[in-house]
Amino acid sequence: MSPGVVAIAVVNGTDMQVCEVYETAIANAVFGDPQPDLADPWYEVRLCAVAGNEPAARGFSVRTEHTLDDLVAADTVIVPSVPDDVLRGSAPLSLEFVDALREAARAGARMVSLCTGAFVFAEAGLLDGRKATTHWMHTADLAKR
């Protein structure tokens, strides 16, 4: 029996920057590469996107068959990072994405963020009354939200 399904969120709506591709790859490497010395079988990993495919900058693209329905059903949800324009407030997050995160949290999923992914949880209200952190360059902004 698998230790669970891990959904790695691909934030849609803008081109992915290199750091976002990097952080998504880290989460995929940690949870996607089998570690039979720790657990066998290993986690089932699903890259989940609103539209299923994410155009990306600098020659990268993310294609996935998994959607927000898969994210909601996961045991663990990871948000690796958010695009800079979302951090600056010049682009909104998809309401469907935020609602899916809320639904996954209500269902009992472990919610994990890397770097600036904490901003998504803040927007979804999942950090209300909790301590949280983010990349050191953005801690003051996160505290304001």
Contact map, one row per residue, 1 for C-alpha under 8 A:
1110000000000000000000000000000000000001100000000000000000000000000000000000000000000000000000000000000000000000000000000000000000000000000000000
1111100000000000000000000000000000000001111100000000000000000000000000000000000000000000000000000000000000000000000000000000000000000000000000000
1111100000000000000000000000000000000010111000000000000000000000000000000000000000000000000000000000000000000000000000000000000000000000000000000
0111110000000000000000000000000000000000001100000000000000000000000000000111000000000000000000000000000000000000000000000000000000000000000000000
0111111000000000000000000000000000000000001111000000000000000000000000000111000000000000000000000000000000000000000000000000000000000000000000000
0001111100000000000000000000001000000000001111000000000000000000000000000111110000000000000000000000000000000000000000000000000000000000000000000
0000111110000000000000000000000000000000000011110000000000000000000001100111110000000000000000000000000000000000000000000000000000000000000000000
0000011111000000000000010011000000000000000011110000000000000000000000100000111100000000000000000000000000000000000000000000000000000000000000000
0000001111100000000000000000000000000000000000111000000000000000000000100000111100000000000000000000000000000000000000000000000000000000000000000
0000000111110000000000010000000000000000000000111100010000000000000000000000001000000000000000000000000000000000000000000000000000000000000000000
0000000011111100000000000000000000000000000000001100000000000000000000000000000011100000000010000000000000000000000000000000000000000000000000000
0000000001111110000000000000000000000000000000001110010000000000000000000000000000000000000011000000000000000000000000000000000000000000000000000
0000000000111110000000000000000000000000000000000000010000000000000000000000000000000000000011000000000000000000000000000000000000000000000000000
0000000000111111000000000000000000000000000000000000001100000000000000000000000000100000000000000000000000000000000000000000000000000000000000000
0000000000011111100000000000000000000000000000000000011110000000000000000000000000100000000000000000000000000000000000000000000000000000000000000
0000000000000111110110000000000000000000000000000000011110011000000000000000000000100000000000000000000000000000000000000000000000000000000000000
0000000000000011111110000000000000000000000000000000000111000000000000000000000000100000000000000000000000000000000000000000000000000000000000000
0000000000000001111111000000000000000000000000000000000011000000000000000000000000000000000000000000000000000000000000000000000000000000000000000
0000000000000000111111100000000000000000000000000000000000000000000000000000000000000000000000000000000000000000000000000000000000000000000000000
0000000000000001111111110000000000000000000000000000000000000000000000000000000111100000000000000000000000000000000000000000000000000000000000000
0000000000000001111111111000000000000000000000000000000000010000000000000000000000000000000000000000000000000000000000000000000000000000000000000
0000000000000000011111111100000000000000000000000000000000000000000000000000000000000000000000000000000000000000000000000000000000000000000000000
0000000000000000001111111110000000000000000000000000000000000000000000000000000110000000000000000000000000000000010000000000000000000000000000000
0000000101000000000111111111000000000000000000000000000000000000000000000000000110000000000000000000000000000000000000000000000000000000000000000
0000000000000000000011111111100000000000000000000000000000000000000000000000000000000000000000000000000000000000000000000000000000000000000000000
0000000000000000000001111111110000000000000000000000000000000000000000000000000000000000000000000000000000000000000000000000000000000000000000000
0000000100000000000000111111111100000000000000000000000000000000000000000000010100000000000000000000000000000000000000000000000000000000000000000
0000000100000000000000011111111110000000000010000000000000000000000000000000000000000000000000000000000000000000000000000000000000000000000000000
0000000000000000000000001111111110000000000000000000000000000000000000000000000000000000000000000000000000000000000000000000000000000000000000000
0000000000000000000000000111111110000000000000000000000000000000000000000000000000000000000000000000000000000000000000000000000000000000000000000
0000010000000000000000000011111111000000011110000000000000000000000000000000000000000000000000000000000000000000000000000000000000000000000000000
0000000000000000000000000011111111000000011110000000000000000000000000000000000000000000000000000000000000000000000000000000000000000000000000000
0000000000000000000000000001111111100000010000000000000000000000000000000000000000000000000000000000000000000000000000000000000000000000000000000
0000000000000000000000000000001111110001111000000000000000000000000000000000000000000000000000000000000000000000000000000000000000000000000000000
0000000000000000000000000000000011111111010000000000000000000000000000000000000000000000000000000000000000000000000000000000000000000000000000000
0000000000000000000000000000000001111111110000000000000000000000000000000000000000000000000000000000000000000000000000000000000000000000000000000
0000000000000000000000000000000000111111000000000000000000000000000000000000000000000000000000000000000000000000000000000000000000000000000000000
0000000000000000000000000000000000111111000000000000000000000000000000000000000000000000000000000000000000000000000000000000000000000000000000000
0010000000000000000000000000000000111111110000000000000000000000000000000000000000000000000000000000000000000000000000000000000000000000000000000
1100000000000000000000000000000001111111110000000000000000000000000000000000000000000000000000000000000000000000000000000000000000000000000000000
1110000000000000000000000000000001010011111000000000000000000000000000000000000000000000000000000000000000000000000000000000000000000000000000000
0110000000000000000000000000001111110011111100000000000000000000000000000000000000000000000000000000000000000000000000000000000000000000000000000
0111110000000000000000000000001101000000111110000000000000000000000000000000000000000000000000000000000000000000000000000000000000000000000000000
0101110000000000000000000000001100000000011111000000000000000000000000000000000000000000000000000000000000000000000000000000000000000000000000000
0000111100000000000000000001001100000000001111100000000000000000000000000000000000000000000000000000000000000000000000000000000000000000000000000
0000111100000000000000000000000000000000000111110000000000000000010001100000000000000000000000000000000000000000000000000000000000000000000000000
0000001111000000000000000000000000000000000011111000000000000001010000000000000000000000000000000000000000000000000000000000000000000000000000000
0000001111000000000000000000000000000000000001111101000000000001111101100000000000000000000000000000000000000000000000000000000000000000000000000
0000000011110000000000000000000000000000000000111111110000000001011100000000000000000000000000000000000000000000000000000000000000000000000000000
0000000001110000000000000000000000000000000000011111100000000000001100000000000000000000000000011000000000000000000000000000000000000000000000000
0000000000010000000000000000000000000000000000001111110000000000001000000000000000000000000000000000000000000000000000000000000000000000000000000
0000000000000000000000000000000000000000000000011111110000000011111000000000000000000000000000000000000000000000000000000000000000000000000000000
0000000000000000000000000000000000000000000000001111111000001111100000000000000000000000000000000000000000000000000000000000000000000000000000000
0000000001011011000000000000000000000000000000001011111100001110000000000000000000000000000000000000000000000000000000000000000000000000000000000
0000000000000111000000000000000000000000000000000000111110011100000000000000000000000000000000000000000000000000000000000000000000000000000000000
0000000000000111100000000000000000000000000000000000011111111100000000000000000000000000000000000000000000000000000000000000000000000000000000000
0000000000000011110000000000000000000000000000000000001111111000000000000000000000000000000000000000000000000000000000000000000000000000000000000
0000000000000000110000000000000000000000000000000000000111110000000000000000000000000000000000000000000000000000000000000000000000000000000000000
0000000000000000000000000000000000000000000000000000000111111000000000000000000000000000000000000000000000000000000000000000000000000000000000000
0000000000000001000010000000000000000000000000000000001111111100000000000000000000000000000000000000000000000000000000000000000000000000000000000
0000000000000001000000000000000000000000000000000000111110111110000000000000000000000000000000000000000000000000000000000000000000000000000000000
0000000000000000000000000000000000000000000000000000111100011111000000000000000000000000000000000000000000000000000000000000000000000000000000000
0000000000000000000000000000000000000000000000000001110000001111100000000000000000000000000000000000000000000000000000000000000000000000000000000
0000000000000000000000000000000000000000000000111001100000000111111000000000000000000000000000000000000000000000000000000000000000000000000000000
0000000000000000000000000000000000000000000000010001100000000011111000000000000000000000000000000000000000000000000000000000000000000000000000000
0000000000000000000000000000000000000000000001111001000000000001111111100000000000000000000000000000000000000000000000000000000000000000000000000
0000000000000000000000000000000000000000000000011111000000000001111111100000000000000000000000000000000000000000000000000000000000000000000000000
0000000000000000000000000000000000000000000000011100000000000000011111110000000000000000000000011001000000000000000000000000000000000000000000000
0000000000000000000000000000000000000000000000000000000000000000011111111000000000000000000000000001000000000000000000000000000000000000000000000
0000001000000000000000000000000000000000000001010000000000000000011111111100000000000000000000000000000000000000000000000000000000000000000000000
0000001110000000000000000000000000000000000001010000000000000000011111111100100000000000000000000001100100000000000000000000000000000000000000000
0000000000000000000000000000000000000000000000000000000000000000000111111100000000000000000000000001101100100000000000000000000000000000000000000
0000000000000000000000000000000000000000000000000000000000000000000011111110000000000000000000000000000100000000000000000000000000000000000000000
0001111000000000000000000000000000000000000000000000000000000000000001111111100000000000000000000000000100001000000000000000000000000000000000000
0001111000000000000000000000000000000000000000000000000000000000000000001111100000000000000000000000000000011100000000000000000000000000000000000
0001111000000000000000000000000000000000000000000000000000000000000000000111110000000000000000000000000000001111000000000000000000000000000000000
0000011110000000000000000000000000000000000000000000000000000000000000100111111000000000000000000000000100001111000000000000000000000000000000000
0000011110000000000000000010000000000000000000000000000000000000000000000001111100000000000000000000000000000011110000000000000000000000000000000
0000000111000000000000000000000000000000000000000000000000000000000000000000111111000000000000000000000000000001110011010000000000000000000000000
0000000110000000000100110010000000000000000000000000000000000000000000000000011111000000000000000000000000000000111110000000000000000000000000000
0000000000100000000100110000000000000000000000000000000000000000000000000000001111100000000000000000000000000000111111000000000000000000000000000
0000000000100000000100000000000000000000000000000000000000000000000000000000001111110110000000000000000000000000000110110000000000000000000000000
0000000000100111100100000000000000000000000000000000000000000000000000000000000011111110000000000000000000000000000000000000000000000000000000000
0000000000000000000000000000000000000000000000000000000000000000000000000000000001111111000000000000000000000000000000000000000000000000000000000
0000000000000000000000000000000000000000000000000000000000000000000000000000000000111111111000000000000000000000000000000000000000000000000000000
0000000000000000000000000000000000000000000000000000000000000000000000000000000001111111111110000000000000000000000000000000000000000000000000000
0000000000000000000000000000000000000000000000000000000000000000000000000000000001111111110000000000000000000000000000100000000000000000000000000
0000000000000000000000000000000000000000000000000000000000000000000000000000000000011111111000000000000000000000000000000000000000000000000000000
0000000000000000000000000000000000000000000000000000000000000000000000000000000000001111111100000000000000000000000000000000000000000000000000000
0000000000000000000000000000000000000000000000000000000000000000000000000000000000001111111100000000000000000000000000000000000000000000000000000
0000000000000000000000000000000000000000000000000000000000000000000000000000000000001101111110000000000000000000000000000000000000000000000000000
0000000000000000000000000000000000000000000000000000000000000000000000000000000000000100111111000000000000000000000000000000000000000000000000000
0000000000111000000000000000000000000000000000000000000000000000000000000000000000000100001111101100000000000000000000010000000000000000000000000
0000000000011000000000000000000000000000000000000000000000000000000000000000000000000000000111111100000000000000000000000000000000000000000000000
0000000000000000000000000000000000000000000000000000000000000000000000000000000000000000000011111110000000000000000000000000000000000000000000000
0000000000000000000000000000000000000000000000000100000000000000000100000000000000000000000001111111000000000000000000000000000000000000000000000
0000000000000000000000000000000000000000000000000100000000000000000100000000000000000000000011111111100000000000000000000000000000000000000000000
0000000000000000000000000000000000000000000000000000000000000000000000000000000000000000000011111111110000000000000000010011000000000000000000000
0000000000000000000000000000000000000000000000000000000000000000000000000000000000000000000000111111111000000000000000000001000000000000000000000
0000000000000000000000000000000000000000000000000000000000000000000110110000000000000000000000011111111100000000000000000000000000000000000000000
0000000000000000000000000000000000000000000000000000000000000000000000110000000000000000000000001111111110000000000000001001000000000000000000000
0000000000000000000000000000000000000000000000000000000000000000000000000000000000000000000000000111111111000000000000000001110000000000000000000
0000000000000000000000000000000000000000000000000000000000000000000000010000000000000000000000000011111111100000000000000000000000000000000000000
0000000000000000000000000000000000000000000000000000000000000000000000111100100000000000000000000001111111111000000000000000000000000000000000000
0000000000000000000000000000000000000000000000000000000000000000000000000000000000000000000000000000111111111110000000000000010000000000000000000
0000000000000000000000000000000000000000000000000000000000000000000000000000000000000000000000000000011111111000000000000000000000000000000000000
0000000000000000000000000000000000000000000000000000000000000000000000010000000000000000000000000000001111111000000000000000000000000000000000000
0000000000000000000000000000000000000000000000000000000000000000000000000010000000000000000000000000000111111100000000000000000000000000000000000
0000000000000000000000000000000000000000000000000000000000000000000000000111100000000000000000000000000111111110000000000000000000000000000000000
0000000000000000000000000000000000000000000000000000000000000000000000000011100000000000000000000000000010011111000000000000000000000000000000000
0000000000000000000000000000000000000000000000000000000000000000000000000001110000000000000000000000000010001111100000000000000000000000000000000
0000000000000000000000000000000000000000000000000000000000000000000000000001111000000000000000000000000000000111110000000000000000000000000000000
0000000000000000000000000000000000000000000000000000000000000000000000000000011110000000000000000000000000000011111111000000000000000000000000000
0000000000000000000000100000000000000000000000000000000000000000000000000000011110000000000000000000000000000001111111000000000000000100000000000
0000000000000000000000000000000000000000000000000000000000000000000000000000000110000000000000000000000000000000111111000000000000000110000000000
0000000000000000000000000000000000000000000000000000000000000000000000000000000111000000000000000000000000000000111111110000000000000110010000000
0000000000000000000000000000000000000000000000000000000000000000000000000000001111000000000000000000000000000000111111111000000000000100000000000
0000000000000000000000000000000000000000000000000000000000000000000000000000001010000000000000000000000000000000111111111100000000011100000001000
0000000000000000000000000000000000000000000000000000000000000000000000000000000001000010000000000000000000000000000111111110000000000000000001000
0000000000000000000000000000000000000000000000000000000000000000000000000000001001000000000010000100000000000000000111111111000000000000000000000
0000000000000000000000000000000000000000000000000000000000000000000000000000000000000000000000000000100000000000000011111111111000000000000000000
0000000000000000000000000000000000000000000000000000000000000000000000000000000000000000000000000000000000000000000001111111111100000000000001001
0000000000000000000000000000000000000000000000000000000000000000000000000000000000000000000000000100000000000000000000111111110000000000000000001
0000000000000000000000000000000000000000000000000000000000000000000000000000000000000000000000000110110000000000000000011111111000000000000000000
0000000000000000000000000000000000000000000000000000000000000000000000000000000000000000000000000000010000000000000000001111111100000000000000000
0000000000000000000000000000000000000000000000000000000000000000000000000000000000000000000000000000010010000000000000001111111100000000000000000
0000000000000000000000000000000000000000000000000000000000000000000000000000000000000000000000000000000000000000000000001101111111110000000000000
0000000000000000000000000000000000000000000000000000000000000000000000000000000000000000000000000000000000000000000000000100111111000000000000000
0000000000000000000000000000000000000000000000000000000000000000000000000000000000000000000000000000000000000000000000000000001111100000000000000
0000000000000000000000000000000000000000000000000000000000000000000000000000000000000000000000000000000000000000000000000000001111110000000000000
0000000000000000000000000000000000000000000000000000000000000000000000000000000000000000000000000000000000000000000000000000001011111000000000000
0000000000000000000000000000000000000000000000000000000000000000000000000000000000000000000000000000000000000000000001000000001001111100000000000
0000000000000000000000000000000000000000000000000000000000000000000000000000000000000000000000000000000000000000000001000000000000111110001001000
0000000000000000000000000000000000000000000000000000000000000000000000000000000000000000000000000000000000000000011111000000000000011111011001000
0000000000000000000000000000000000000000000000000000000000000000000000000000000000000000000000000000000000000000001100000000000000001111111000000
0000000000000000000000000000000000000000000000000000000000000000000000000000000000000000000000000000000000000000000000000000000000000111111000000
0000000000000000000000000000000000000000000000000000000000000000000000000000000000000000000000000000000000000000000000000000000000000011111100000
0000000000000000000000000000000000000000000000000000000000000000000000000000000000000000000000000000000000000000000100000000000000000111111111000
0000000000000000000000000000000000000000000000000000000000000000000000000000000000000000000000000000000000000000000000000000000000001111111111100
0000000000000000000000000000000000000000000000000000000000000000000000000000000000000000000000000000000000000000000000000000000000000000111111110
0000000000000000000000000000000000000000000000000000000000000000000000000000000000000000000000000000000000000000000000000000000000000000011111111
0000000000000000000000000000000000000000000000000000000000000000000000000000000000000000000000000000000000000000000001100100000000001100011111111
0000000000000000000000000000000000000000000000000000000000000000000000000000000000000000000000000000000000000000000000000000000000000000001111111
0000000000000000000000000000000000000000000000000000000000000000000000000000000000000000000000000000000000000000000000000000000000000000000111111
0000000000000000000000000000000000000000000000000000000000000000000000000000000000000000000000000000000000000000000000000110000000000000000011111
